[in-house]
Amino acid sequence: MRPVLLAWLARQGLPGWLAPDYFQLAAVATLLGAALALQLASRDGASRKHTAYAIACAYLAALVGGYLFEALRAVPAGLATRSWRPIIHAGRAAYGGLLFAIGAAALYLRRARQPLLPFFDRVAIGVGLTFALVRTGCFLAGCDYGLPTAHAWGVRFPPGSLAALEHAGRGFVPRGAPSLPVHPTQLYEAAVGLVAAALAAVPIMRGHRDGRAFATFLITYATGRFAIEFLRGDPERGAALSLSTAQWVSMAILMTLAAGLHAARTAQVHSRTA
């Protein structure tokens, strides 16, 4: 989709930087999120240095984790074909990046003896914005596309795109033709990221730094991602028992949060009765 946008910009005499690629959008999102988190840290009287270091650790871990998550999932395909190609050329998984980022930031904060929950609350809005911009980058790159649809908002990806190649391979369209109209699932997920950021902003603006803002982001994103997966059309996403890998991770996140909430409420009750 980005080549189409670049061609349109050129015809209008507009610069190509108005159509940023995936990595540029990811970098912009990280800078915006980091700036917001640092501002909140200053307002809360927290350490800007440790906040910046934790964000840097999370960003690097997200880059590595996004690839490793997909590389591990590609191991069976590599073994079946006796080739390293599926593993080396694995894509990037949003959940892999998120989970590795959480782990790396938590590890740094523990070693630096800094509180975890306030930090994760301060980055919650930025994480939502990151998902929104990164998924917009996915839309421009043509990956993570949806199933064919007759709805008016269905999007045809250009010839040579992943959707067009897959549809041509299945005989849906002639080779060299655009894809069928498909659900723009990348934009659906971008919208979920924006909603998650907006909802996470509510407890932050009310002064809460007890983990509820980040939990709000996780609940919103995991629920939205679980639903959107039913509309995804890209075939190589991993599946087990009729659910995709991302859906299993979504359920694991929601169950973990539910267990944590139950444990916190139980501890609160015991402290009141003690």
ChimeraX attribute file (.defattr): number of C-alpha atoms within 10 A of each C-alpha:
attribute: neighborCount
match mode: 1-to-1
recipient: residues
	/A:1	19
	/A:2	20
	/A:3	13
	/A:4	13
	/A:5	15
	/A:6	18
	/A:7	13
	/A:8	13
	/A:9	16
	/A:10	12
	/A:11	9
	/A:12	9
	/A:13	9
	/A:14	12
	/A:15	10
	/A:16	15
	/A:17	10
	/A:18	10
	/A:19	18
	/A:20	17
	/A:21	17
	/A:22	18
	/A:23	13
	/A:24	15
	/A:25	21
	/A:26	22
	/A:27	15
	/A:28	16
	/A:29	21
	/A:30	22
	/A:31	15
	/A:32	16
	/A:33	22
	/A:34	21
	/A:35	15
	/A:36	17
	/A:37	24
	/A:38	22
	/A:39	15
	/A:40	20
	/A:41	21
	/A:42	13
	/A:43	9
	/A:44	13
	/A:45	9
	/A:46	17
	/A:47	13
	/A:48	15
	/A:49	11
	/A:50	18
	/A:51	25
	/A:52	16
	/A:53	15
	/A:54	23
	/A:55	26
	/A:56	17
	/A:57	21
	/A:58	25
	/A:59	22
	/A:60	14
	/A:61	22
	/A:62	25
	/A:63	18
	/A:64	16
	/A:65	23
	/A:66	22
	/A:67	21
	/A:68	21
	/A:69	20
	/A:70	23
	/A:71	21
	/A:72	14
	/A:73	17
	/A:74	22
	/A:75	19
	/A:76	13
	/A:77	15
	/A:78	17
	/A:79	12
	/A:80	8
	/A:81	11
	/A:82	11
	/A:83	12
	/A:84	15
	/A:85	13
	/A:86	20
	/A:87	20
	/A:88	15
	/A:89	12
	/A:90	19
	/A:91	18
	/A:92	18
	/A:93	19
	/A:94	19
	/A:95	19
	/A:96	21
	/A:97	22
	/A:98	19
	/A:99	18
	/A:100	23
	/A:101	25
	/A:102	18
	/A:103	15
	/A:104	20
	/A:105	22
	/A:106	21
	/A:107	16
	/A:108	19
	/A:109	19
	/A:110	12
	/A:111	8
	/A:112	12
	/A:113	10
	/A:114	17
	/A:115	13
	/A:116	17
	/A:117	16
	/A:118	21
	/A:119	27
	/A:120	25
	/A:121	26
	/A:122	28
	/A:123	25
	/A:124	29
	/A:125	29
	/A:126	25
	/A:127	26
	/A:128	29
	/A:129	27
	/A:130	25
	/A:131	27
	/A:132	27
	/A:133	28
	/A:134	28
	/A:135	26
	/A:136	25
	/A:137	25
	/A:138	23
	/A:139	22
	/A:140	21
	/A:141	18
	/A:142	20
	/A:143	20
	/A:144	20
	/A:145	24
	/A:146	24
	/A:147	18
	/A:148	20
	/A:149	15
	/A:150	11
	/A:151	10
	/A:152	8
	/A:153	11
	/A:154	17
	/A:155	21
	/A:156	19
	/A:157	27
	/A:158	20
	/A:159	17
	/A:160	16
	/A:161	19
	/A:162	18
	/A:163	27
	/A:164	25
	/A:165	22
	/A:166	18
	/A:167	19
	/A:168	20
	/A:169	12
	/A:170	10
	/A:171	10
	/A:172	14
	/A:173	16
	/A:174	15
	/A:175	16
	/A:176	13
	/A:177	18
	/A:178	20
	/A:179	25
	/A:180	21
	/A:181	20
	/A:182	22
	/A:183	24
	/A:184	25
	/A:185	27
	/A:186	26
	/A:187	20
	/A:188	18
	/A:189	23
	/A:190	24
	/A:191	21
	/A:192	24
	/A:193	29
	/A:194	22
	/A:195	20
	/A:196	29
	/A:197	28
	/A:198	17
	/A:199	19
	/A:200	27
	/A:201	21
	/A:202	15
	/A:203	17
	/A:204	21
	/A:205	10
	/A:206	8
	/A:207	10
	/A:208	14
	/A:209	19
	/A:210	17
	/A:211	18
	/A:212	20
	/A:213	29
	/A:214	29
	/A:215	22
	/A:216	22
	/A:217	26
	/A:218	23
	/A:219	20
	/A:220	20
	/A:221	26
	/A:222	24
	/A:223	17
	/A:224	20
	/A:225	20
	/A:226	19
	/A:227	14
	/A:228	18
	/A:229	19
	/A:230	14
	/A:231	18
	/A:232	20
	/A:233	20
	/A:234	14
	/A:235	12
	/A:236	11
	/A:237	17
	/A:238	13
	/A:239	13
	/A:240	9
	/A:241	6
	/A:242	8
	/A:243	13
	/A:244	18
	/A:245	16
	/A:246	20
	/A:247	22
	/A:248	16
	/A:249	17
	/A:250	22
	/A:251	15
	/A:252	13
	/A:253	19
	/A:254	19
	/A:255	13
	/A:256	12
	/A:257	16
	/A:258	14
	/A:259	12
	/A:260	12
	/A:261	14
	/A:262	12
	/A:263	12
	/A:264	12
	/A:265	12
	/A:266	11
	/A:267	12
	/A:268	12
	/A:269	11
	/A:270	10
	/A:271	9
	/A:272	7
	/A:273	7
	/A:274	6
